[in-house]
Amino acid sequence: MDTASIQTLNDADRDAIGAAGGLLTIDLNAIRANYRTMRDKLSPATHCGCVVKADGYGMGASRIATMLAAEGCRWFFVAHLAEAIALHAVLPADAKVVVLHGPTPGAEPSFADHGIIPVLNSPEQVAAWRTLAAARGKTLPALLQFDTGMSRFGLPENEPLDLTGIDVLVVMSHLACADTPEHPANASQLAAFRRIVRRFPGIPASLSATSGIFLGPDYHFDIVRAGAGLYGVNPQSGSPNPLHPVVRLQGLVMQVRMVPEGTAVGYGHTRITTRPTRLATVAVGYADGFLRSTGPQGAAYIHDTKLPVMGRVSMDSIIFDATDAEVHVGDLVDLIGTHHDLDAAATAAGTIGYELLTTSLGARYARRYIGG
């Protein structure tokens, strides 16, 4: 999609972006390709599960999960029960939907009633799930998570467990530093997880999310949990991204003006022009997820020309230096795109691609799905 002007869009897209001020394009074919890239790094004995929590990292969980199910994925991971119930309704009957947080106190019956599989992260969750199994007179499925060095979720390594009535489908843990391959925590957690797995002979094991997949076969075990990489986030910081970009974010130019040298720009007058400057104001701001923390390193592009951010990002608009570009009212500029990808935009805002995807690409954009 190489359009640079709202006038080159079809009527439906033009009306949508005219009402919204920004256009978010989501490439479903890229998500499929990223899934295949990660799946192909695994042995045939290892299943590539998918994490579609936070509405598929903001991209649309139901649409993405059904596409990935058609690719053969049968393990889907979310964070909360409500996400799982919605997803369960659109997936094949043999798909397993797993809630990573496990049941909140009192929610155990809802898990069982809806066929949702919890991850049991604490002795309390194990006890509550065991109690429900006894009350219903049947064995209930679950995953067991152990803490191998992240100190977030998980049972202690040597926790004594009464698993009466619990069908342990998978033993799992989570890597804290997998995006930094040389970090010593990776090997330490792997060693701890191997010790745990030996306690559960014959039960499948899962250690790696996206970044762990790229650490190599030692980290793969029986199931991996492909997450942010599906959506184009670089799995290993400081290295070229082996995955395809999934999102393109474009903002609509609302005003273009020339100002003289010495003109203050934006809230707080944090930027003063050092030459006669053409300013382009775009109808996207921090209410749309273009974070206020984005500083002078932030930029947009039109075709191949960079437009640096001028001053502070406002709630509903951003000002760019368009002096060296041909920019007109009605043009679309790339806020995330070929020249300034998701990770670059996140770095400019002092955050990570995960946060931009899941919390920052807000609902005000017009959305356009391609592929799939």
C-alpha positions as CSV (number, residue, x, y, z in Angstrom):
1,M,0.0,0.0,0.0
2,D,2.0,3.0,-1.3
3,T,-0.7,5.7,-1.2
4,A,0.5,9.1,0.0
5,S,-2.8,10.9,-0.2
6,I,-6.3,10.4,1.1
7,Q,-7.5,11.1,-2.5
8,T,-5.9,7.9,-3.7
9,L,-7.9,5.7,-1.3
10,N,-11.2,3.9,-2.2
11,D,-14.4,5.6,-1.1
12,A,-14.8,3.4,2.0
13,D,-11.2,3.9,3.3
14,R,-11.3,7.6,2.4
15,D,-14.5,8.1,4.4
16,A,-13.1,6.0,7.3
17,I,-9.8,7.9,7.6
18,G,-11.6,11.2,7.1
19,A,-13.6,10.5,10.2
20,A,-10.7,9.1,12.2
21,G,-7.5,11.0,11.2
22,G,-5.4,7.9,11.0
23,L,-5.3,4.6,9.2
24,L,-4.0,1.4,10.7
25,T,-3.3,-1.3,8.1
26,I,-2.9,-4.8,9.5
27,D,-1.3,-7.4,7.2
28,L,-2.8,-10.8,7.9
29,N,-0.5,-12.5,5.4
30,A,2.5,-11.2,7.4
31,I,1.1,-12.7,10.6
32,R,0.7,-16.0,8.8
33,A,4.3,-15.8,7.4
34,N,5.7,-15.0,10.9
35,Y,3.9,-18.0,12.3
36,R,5.4,-20.2,9.6
37,T,8.9,-18.7,10.2
38,M,8.7,-19.6,13.9
39,R,7.1,-23.0,13.3
40,D,9.7,-23.9,10.8
41,K,12.4,-23.4,13.4
42,L,11.0,-26.3,15.4
43,S,11.3,-30.0,15.1
44,P,8.2,-31.8,13.9
45,A,7.7,-33.0,17.5
46,T,7.3,-29.5,18.8
47,H,4.0,-27.7,18.5
48,C,3.9,-24.0,17.8
49,G,1.2,-22.5,20.0
50,C,0.1,-18.9,19.7
51,V,-0.5,-16.1,22.2
52,V,-3.4,-14.0,21.3
53,K,-4.0,-12.2,24.6
54,A,-4.9,-8.4,24.7
55,D,-7.2,-8.9,21.6
56,G,-4.3,-10.4,19.6
57,Y,-1.9,-7.7,20.8
58,G,-4.5,-5.2,19.7
59,M,-4.8,-6.6,16.2
60,G,-8.0,-8.6,16.6
61,A,-7.8,-12.0,18.4
62,S,-10.7,-13.8,16.8
63,R,-9.7,-12.9,13.2
64,I,-6.1,-13.9,13.8
65,A,-6.8,-17.0,15.9
66,T,-9.1,-18.5,13.3
67,M,-6.5,-17.8,10.6
68,L,-3.8,-19.5,12.7
69,A,-6.1,-22.4,13.4
70,A,-6.3,-23.0,9.7
71,E,-2.5,-23.1,9.7
72,G,-2.6,-26.0,12.2
73,C,-2.2,-24.2,15.5
74,R,-4.2,-25.9,18.3
75,W,-2.9,-24.3,21.4
76,F,-4.0,-20.7,22.1
77,F,-2.9,-18.6,25.1
78,V,-4.6,-15.6,26.6
79,A,-4.4,-13.8,30.0
80,H,-7.9,-13.7,31.2
81,L,-11.1,-15.8,31.3
82,A,-13.2,-13.4,29.3
83,E,-10.7,-13.4,26.5
84,A,-10.7,-17.2,26.5
85,I,-14.5,-17.6,26.5
86,A,-14.8,-15.3,23.4
87,L,-12.0,-17.1,21.6
88,H,-13.3,-20.6,22.4
89,A,-16.5,-19.8,20.6
90,V,-14.7,-19.2,17.2
91,L,-12.1,-22.0,17.3
92,P,-12.2,-25.6,16.2
93,A,-13.5,-28.1,18.8
94,D,-10.1,-29.6,19.2
95,A,-8.3,-26.3,19.9
96,K,-7.2,-25.7,23.5
97,V,-7.6,-22.3,25.0
98,V,-5.4,-21.6,28.0
99,V,-5.5,-18.8,30.5
100,L,-2.0,-17.8,31.6
101,H,-3.1,-16.1,34.8
102,G,-5.1,-19.1,35.9
103,P,-8.4,-18.7,37.8
104,T,-9.1,-15.8,40.0
105,P,-10.6,-16.9,43.4
106,G,-14.1,-18.1,42.8
107,A,-13.8,-18.3,39.0
108,E,-12.9,-22.0,38.9
109,P,-16.4,-23.2,38.0
110,S,-16.6,-20.8,35.1
111,F,-13.4,-22.3,33.7
112,A,-14.7,-25.8,33.9
113,D,-18.2,-24.9,32.6
114,H,-16.7,-23.2,29.4
115,G,-14.0,-25.8,28.8
116,I,-11.2,-23.3,29.4
117,I,-7.8,-24.6,30.6
118,P,-6.1,-22.7,33.4
119,V,-2.4,-22.4,34.1
120,L,-2.0,-23.1,37.8
121,N,0.7,-20.7,39.1
122,S,0.4,-21.0,42.9
123,P,-0.3,-23.5,45.6
124,E,-3.6,-21.7,46.2
125,Q,-4.7,-22.2,42.6
126,V,-3.7,-25.8,42.7
127,A,-5.7,-26.4,45.8
128,A,-8.8,-24.6,44.4
129,W,-8.7,-26.6,41.2
130,R,-8.2,-29.8,43.1
131,T,-11.2,-28.9,45.3
132,L,-13.4,-28.3,42.2
133,A,-12.3,-31.6,40.7
134,A,-13.3,-33.4,43.8
135,A,-16.7,-31.6,44.0
136,R,-17.5,-32.5,40.4
137,G,-16.2,-36.0,40.8
138,K,-14.0,-35.9,37.7
139,T,-10.5,-35.0,36.6
140,L,-9.9,-31.5,35.4
141,P,-7.2,-30.4,32.9
142,A,-4.6,-27.7,33.7
143,L,-1.1,-26.5,33.0
144,L,1.4,-26.2,35.8
145,Q,3.8,-23.2,35.7
146,F,7.0,-23.1,37.7
147,D,9.1,-20.0,38.5
148,T,12.6,-20.6,37.1
149,G,14.0,-17.2,37.7
150,M,11.5,-14.4,36.8
151,S,9.8,-14.0,40.1
152,R,6.4,-13.2,38.5
153,F,4.1,-16.2,38.1
154,G,4.8,-19.8,39.0
155,L,5.3,-22.4,41.7
156,P,8.6,-22.7,43.5
157,E,10.8,-25.3,41.9
158,N,10.6,-27.8,44.7
159,E,7.0,-27.1,45.8
160,P,5.4,-30.3,47.1
161,L,2.1,-30.8,45.2
162,D,-1.0,-32.9,45.7
163,L,-2.4,-33.2,42.1
164,T,-5.3,-35.5,42.9
165,G,-8.0,-34.9,40.3
166,I,-5.8,-32.7,38.1
167,D,-4.8,-33.8,34.6
168,V,-1.5,-32.0,34.0
169,L,-1.4,-31.4,30.3
170,V,1.8,-29.4,30.2
171,V,4.5,-28.2,32.6
172,M,5.7,-24.7,31.7
173,S,7.9,-21.8,32.7
174,H,8.8,-18.4,31.2
175,L,12.1,-16.9,30.2
176,A,12.9,-13.4,31.6
177,C,15.8,-12.5,29.2
178,A,15.3,-14.4,26.0
179,D,15.5,-11.3,23.9
180,T,19.1,-11.0,24.9
181,P,20.7,-14.3,23.8
182,E,24.0,-13.8,25.7
183,H,22.3,-13.2,29.1
184,P,23.3,-15.8,31.6
185,A,19.8,-16.0,33.0
186,N,18.8,-18.0,29.9
187,A,21.1,-20.9,30.7
188,S,20.2,-20.8,34.4
189,Q,16.5,-20.9,33.7
190,L,17.0,-23.7,31.2
191,A,18.8,-25.8,33.8
192,A,16.2,-25.2,36.4
193,F,13.4,-26.1,34.0
194,R,15.1,-29.3,33.0
195,R,15.2,-30.3,36.7
196,I,11.5,-29.6,37.0
197,V,10.6,-31.5,33.8
198,R,12.4,-34.6,35.3
199,R,9.8,-34.6,38.0
200,F,7.0,-35.0,35.5
201,P,8.1,-37.8,33.1
202,G,5.9,-38.2,30.0
203,I,4.2,-34.8,30.4
204,P,4.8,-32.2,27.6
205,A,6.9,-29.2,28.5
206,S,6.8,-25.6,27.4
207,L,9.5,-22.9,28.2
208,S,9.8,-20.5,25.3
209,A,7.7,-17.7,24.0
210,T,8.8,-15.8,20.8
211,S,12.3,-14.9,21.8
212,G,13.0,-18.3,23.3
213,I,12.2,-19.9,19.9
214,F,15.2,-18.0,18.5
215,L,17.5,-19.3,21.2
216,G,17.7,-22.7,19.6
217,P,16.4,-26.3,20.0
218,D,17.5,-26.7,23.6
219,Y,14.8,-24.2,24.6
220,H,11.9,-25.6,22.4
221,F,10.8,-28.7,24.3
222,D,7.2,-29.9,23.3
223,I,5.3,-26.6,22.9
224,V,6.4,-23.1,22.3
225,R,4.2,-20.0,22.7
226,A,4.7,-17.7,19.8
227,G,3.5,-14.2,20.8
228,A,4.8,-10.8,19.9
229,G,6.8,-12.2,17.0
230,L,3.5,-13.0,15.3
231,Y,2.8,-9.3,15.1
232,G,6.2,-8.3,13.8
233,V,8.1,-7.4,17.0
234,N,11.8,-8.2,16.8
235,P,12.5,-11.3,18.9
236,Q,16.2,-10.3,19.7
237,S,17.2,-6.8,20.5
238,G,20.1,-5.4,18.6
239,S,19.8,-8.0,15.7
240,P,18.1,-7.6,12.3
241,N,14.4,-8.6,12.6
242,P,13.8,-12.0,10.9
243,L,10.1,-11.4,11.0
244,H,7.7,-9.5,8.7
245,P,6.2,-6.1,9.7
246,V,2.5,-6.5,10.3
247,V,1.2,-3.0,11.0
248,R,1.4,0.2,9.0
249,L,0.2,3.4,10.7
250,Q,-0.5,6.5,8.7
251,G,-1.7,9.9,9.8
252,L,-3.6,12.5,7.9
253,V,-2.0,15.9,7.3
254,M,-4.5,18.6,8.3
255,Q,-2.5,21.8,8.0
256,V,0.7,23.0,6.3
257,R,2.2,26.4,7.1
258,M,5.5,28.3,6.7
259,V,7.0,29.9,9.8
260,P,10.1,32.1,10.1
261,E,13.3,31.3,11.9
262,G,12.9,31.7,15.6
263,T,9.3,30.5,15.8
264,A,8.3,28.5,18.9
265,V,6.5,25.3,18.2
266,G,4.1,23.3,20.3
267,Y,3.3,23.1,24.0
268,G,6.0,24.4,26.3
269,H,7.8,26.0,23.3
270,T,10.3,23.2,23.6
271,R,11.4,23.6,19.9
272,I,12.4,26.9,18.2
273,T,12.9,26.8,14.5
274,T,16.5,27.5,13.3
275,R,15.5,28.3,9.7
276,P,12.3,29.2,7.8
277,T,10.4,26.0,8.3
278,R,7.4,24.3,6.7
279,L,5.3,22.7,9.5
280,A,2.8,19.9,8.8
281,T,0.2,19.2,11.5
282,V,-1.1,15.6,11.5
283,A,-4.3,14.4,13.1
284,V,-2.8,11.8,15.4
285,G,-1.7,12.3,19.0
286,Y,-1.1,10.6,22.2
287,A,-4.9,9.8,22.6
288,D,-4.3,7.6,19.5
289,G,-1.2,5.9,20.9
290,F,1.5,8.1,19.4
291,L,3.1,8.5,22.8
292,R,3.8,11.9,24.3
293,S,7.2,10.6,25.4
294,T,8.2,10.6,21.7
295,G,11.0,13.2,21.5
296,P,13.0,14.7,18.7
297,Q,14.1,11.3,17.6
298,G,10.5,10.6,16.6
299,A,9.6,11.0,12.9
300,A,7.2,10.3,10.1
301,Y,7.9,9.6,6.5
302,I,6.3,10.6,3.2
303,H,7.6,8.4,0.5
304,D,11.3,8.2,1.3
305,T,11.6,11.6,3.1
306,K,11.9,11.9,6.8
307,L,9.7,14.4,8.7
308,P,11.2,15.0,12.2
309,V,8.8,15.6,15.1
310,M,8.8,19.3,16.1
311,G,8.0,19.9,19.8
312,R,5.8,17.9,22.0
313,V,3.1,15.5,20.9
314,S,-0.3,16.8,21.6
315,M,-3.4,14.8,22.6
316,D,-4.8,14.8,19.1
317,S,-2.1,16.1,16.8
318,I,1.6,16.1,16.0
319,I,3.7,18.8,14.3
320,F,6.4,17.6,11.9
321,D,9.2,19.5,10.0
322,A,8.2,19.2,6.4
323,T,10.7,21.7,5.0
324,D,12.6,19.2,2.9
325,A,9.5,17.3,1.7
326,E,6.6,17.9,-0.7
327,V,3.7,17.7,1.7
328,H,0.1,18.9,1.3
329,V,-3.1,18.9,3.2
330,G,-4.8,15.5,2.7
331,D,-1.5,13.6,2.4
332,L,-0.9,10.5,4.5
333,V,2.4,10.2,6.3
334,D,3.8,7.0,7.7
335,L,4.1,7.0,11.5
336,I,5.0,3.3,11.4
337,G,6.1,1.8,8.1
338,T,8.9,0.7,6.0
339,H,11.4,3.4,7.0
340,H,10.3,3.7,10.6
341,D,9.1,0.3,11.8
342,L,7.3,-0.7,15.0
343,D,10.5,-1.2,17.0
344,A,11.9,2.1,15.8
345,A,8.7,4.0,16.8
346,A,8.8,2.3,20.2
347,T,12.4,3.2,20.7
348,A,11.7,6.9,19.9
349,A,9.0,6.8,22.6
350,G,11.3,5.1,25.1
351,T,9.3,1.9,25.2
352,I,9.0,-1.4,23.4
353,G,7.0,-2.7,20.5
354,Y,4.8,-4.8,22.8
355,E,3.5,-1.7,24.5
356,L,2.8,0.2,21.3
357,L,0.8,-2.8,19.9
358,T,-1.2,-3.7,22.9
359,T,-2.0,-0.4,24.6
360,S,-1.1,2.4,22.2
361,L,-2.6,1.7,18.8
362,G,-5.9,3.0,19.9
363,A,-9.5,2.4,18.8
364,R,-9.8,5.8,17.0
365,Y,-7.9,4.7,13.9
366,A,-9.7,3.5,10.8
367,R,-8.6,-0.1,10.4
368,R,-7.9,-1.8,7.2
369,Y,-7.1,-5.6,7.0
370,I,-5.2,-6.9,4.0
371,G,-4.4,-10.5,3.1
372,G,-5.6,-13.5,5.1
